[in-house]
Amino acid sequence: MRKLVISLVSYNINILELSKVLSFVKKIKNIQIKVHIFDNANQKSLLKFCIKNRYNYFAPKKNIGFGCGHNYNIKQTIKNNPYYLILNPDIYLKPNDVISSINLLNKKKKFGLLSPKLVNTDGTTQLICRSIPSIFNFFVRFFFSYDAFSIKIHQKINSFKKCKFILNVPFIHGACYFIKAEVIKKVGSYDKNFFLYVEDLDWYRRIFEKFDTIYFKSIKVTHVHNQTSHKSLRIFIMHLKSILYYYSKWGIMFDFKRKIINKNFFKKLTNKRI
């Protein structure tokens, strides 16, 4: 029987909503599922919820960030070689979504990461497929919530109506990732230097270098997205620090891999070689 670890990092979460998010877990019978919740807010009601549902719960003495929370969950379970579902607490999956995603990820050894299509509550597609951004692209998206490259990629992807999935999009937003344990063993987990935001771009790029990534566009998963960085000065500063750290790591002007990856993918889209 296949094993799945659902890793979720929480900070003052709504328990009722979390119960709805995880309602699919007990409906899946042919996969052994373990839920690991890392609570950066030490929320007593969340502890009670986890005890009631037999979910694994851990709360650190202080908030150590999003990526490090997932790293803890991964470290506790990696020896059992499960599939991982890195899940934001505002994603609503159905049992068949999970089964289909794991089945596709399992088809080829080279397949390493899979993200389903995310939609808003009104059914519109979220622009999670993106090019790897230059620092200019990043700040335009950050301050103006506009990304011409994402719009272009999604328009082209949606034109390939017969394709159930697309391989090797330059970057896919990390709200809902299915990943094999062997992938994490090879490329490592989240970079601990990211406290919040941009850690998904860094991790995705490292996985992308060694494995195929999948955008499973035939599965639609609801994402109740909330841009907290635009509502809190403290979170805004954290986001900004993460952006600056990312470019200090990958390069600002001389990130030649970024240019090659983006160029090759757009060329593939143009030539309809999907």
N, C-alpha and C positions, 0 to 999 in steps of 0.2 A: 504493500500500500504506500502511495506517495505521501510525503510529509510536507506540510506547509506551516511556516511560522509567519504570523501576522505581527509586524512590528509597528507600534504606534507610539508617538511621543505627544504627551499632553501638557497643557498649561491652563489651569482653571477652565476645564471643559464643561459643557452642558451634559449632564449625565443622561437625560432623556434622549438627547440627540445622538449621543454615543451608543446608546442601546439600539437605536434605529440603524445606525451605521453598521453595527456588528450583528444585526439580526440574521444575516445570511449564514453565519458560522454554523449554527446548529442544524441548518437545513441541508448541509452537505454530508453525505454518508460515506462516499468512497475515497475520501482524502482525510488523513489524520491531521487535524488542525490544532495548533497551539497559539494562543493570543498572548503577546507580551506587551504590556503597557508601561512605559517609562514616564513617571509623573514629576515634571520639573517644578510643580507648585505644591507638592505634598498635600494633596486635596483629600480630606478624610472621606468625603462622600464617594470619591472614585475608588478608594481602597475598599470600602464596603461593597461597591458594585462589583469589583473584581473578585472578591471573596465569594460573593453570591453566585457568580457565573463561572467560577474556577478558572479565572484568567490569571496569568502571572503578572505580578505588580512589583514595581520598585520605585522608590522615591529617594533621590540624593539629598544630602544636607543642604545643598544650594543648587540653583538653576545652572546647569552646565551646557545648555544649548540643545538645539534640535539634532544636529548630526551626531553629537556625542551620546545623546539618548538612544538613537538607533544603534550606534556602535556597541553600547552596552547590551542591548537585546540580542544583537548578532553574536557577540562574544559568548553569551550564555548558551547558544544553540547551534553554533556552526559545526560542531563535531558530528552532529546527527545528519549532516548533508541534506537539509530540507530545501524546498523552494521558499523564497521569501516574498512576502507582499509588504512593501514599504508603503504604508497607508496614512494619508492625512485624515484627521478626524472629521472631515466634512465631505467625504466621498461615499456615495451610495451604490454598492455593488449588488448584483443578483447572484444566486448560486451558480447558474449556468455561465455567467461572466467569468467566474473564478475557474471553473472546470475547463472551459474553452481556452482560456489564457494559458493555463498550465500545460494543456495538451499541445498547443502550438509551440510553446517554449521548449517542450520536450522533444519535438520532432527532429531537430538537428543539434549536434554537439556544438556547432558554431553559434547557435542562438544563445545570447546571454542575458538580454534585458528586454522586457515587453511593457509597453504602456497602452492601455485601451484609449479609445476616443473619449474625451471629457466634454460634457455638454452642460449648459446652464439650466436652471430650473424651467426656463421657457422653451428648452429644446434646441437652442442655438449652439453652434459648435464653439468651444473655447479654443483659442489660438495657441495650443501647447506645442505645436511643431514649429521650430524656429531655426534660423541660421545661428551659427556661433557669433555672438555680437562683438563688434569692435567697441571700444570704450565710448565712441560717439553714439553708436546704435543703442548701447545700454542706457545712456543718460536720456536719450530721446524717449525710450520706452518708460524709463523710471519716472521722469517728470511729466510727460505728456500722455502716457499710456497708449502710445502709438508705435506700431512695428510693421512697416511696409513689407518686410521680408516674410513675416509670419502670414500676413494676408495673402501674399503671392504664393507661398508654399501650400497653404490650405486650399486655395482656389485650384491649383494644379492637381493636388492630391485628390480632391473631390471630383475632378474631371475623369479620373480613372475609376469608373463606377464598378467595373468587374473585379477590381483588386480588393481582396478582403484585408490585406495588410501591406504595409510599405516598409522596406528595409532601409536602415541606416540613414534616417533623418539626422542632420547635423546635431540637433539638440531637441530633446523632448522634456518639457517641464516635469518635475519630479513629484507630483502630488500622489501618483499611484504607479509604483514600479513593481513588476514581478521579476525576480532575479534568482538565478541558480546559486547555490552555495559555492560551487566550484569557481564561479566568476569572482566572488568576493575574496576567496582564498588567493586567487591569482593577482587581482588588481588592488586589493585592500578595501577598506570601508571608507566612510566619510573622513575627510580631512578635519582633524580636531580644531584647527585654527579658524574655521568658520563657526561663529556662534549661532547665527541665524541668517538665512538667505544665501543664495548663490552656491551653496554646498552641492546642490543637485547638478548644476552645470559642470563643476569640477569633477564630480564622481562620474557623471555621464561620459565626459570626454575620456576619462581613463578606461572606462569599460569599452567605449567605442573603438579605442585603439587596438583592442585584442579580440573583440567579439562583435557579432552582428546584433544590432538593436532593431526592435520591431515596434512599429506604430500599428496597432490592431484596430483599424478604423471601422470594422464591421460591428464592433461592440461599443455600445453607447453607455457611458457611466456618468451619473449626475454628480457634479462638483459644485457645492455651494461656496463659491470662492469669496474670501473676505480679505481685502488688501489692507491689513493693519498698519503697514509701513507708512501709509498715507494719512493715518489718523493719530499716530502717536509720535512725538518728537524723538523719544527714546528709541523706538523701533526704527524710525527713519534713520537715525545715526548708526544703528547696528547694521542696517541694510547698506548704507554708504560705506562703512568700514569693510564689509564683506566684498563689495565691488572692488575696492582699492586693493584688498589682499589678493583677490583673484587675478587682477592684472599684474600685480607684482610677481605672482607665481608663473603665469603663462605668457606674460609679455604684453606690452601695449602696442608698440609700433612694429615689433618684429615677431609677431605670432604668425609665422608663415604657414603652419599647419592649419590654422583657422581659415586662411584664404583658400588653401587647396581643397579642404573638405567642403566648404561652401560652394566653391566653383564647380567641383565634380558633381555635387548633388543637383545643383541647378541645371547643369548640362544634361544629367540623366533625366530630369523632369522634362526638359525641352525636347529631348530626343525620344521621349515616351518609352524609355527603357526601364520600366518599373517592374 
